[in-house]
Amino acid sequence: MIIGIGVDLVDLARFERAVTRTPGLLERLFVPVERELPLRSLAARFAAKEALIKALGSSDGIRWQEMAVVNGPEGSPDFVLTGSTADAVAARGITSLHVSMSHDGGAAMAFVVAEGDPR
C-alpha cells in the first residue's frame, strides 16, 4: 500500500548560490560520499531528501546526515537511512522506498513513493 508520495524541484543556479553563500551547507545536508559528486547531482539528492520528507508527511525525527542517496544494486537511486531517521520511517510502517531523480535544463527533481503497512 502506498503510504505517501513526495516530489521536489530544485533550481540549479539557486542551489549553487546557496552552497557558495553558506559555508558548511554541503556538510550539513550530505554525507561524505555524496559530497564527492557534481553539484547537479547534489541538487538532485537534495530534492530526493526533500521529497522523502514530503512522502513521510513531516520532518519529525528526520536528520539530514542520517539519509544518503546512493546508487542501488541496479544503478538506480536508493536511500540508505540510519539512526532516528530510519526509526521514524519504520514507525510510519514504511517498508519500501522508491526514488527517481533527474537533472536537466537548469533544474533537478526527485519523486519518492513510500510503501508499507500504515499503523
Buried (B, 14 or more C-beta within 10 A) or exposed (E): EEBBEBBBEBEBEEBBEBBEEEEEBBEEBBBEEBEEBEBBBBBBBBBBBBBBBBBBEEBEBBEBBBBBBEEEEEEEBBBBBEEBBBEBBEEBBBEEBBBBBEBEEEBBBBBBBBBBEEE
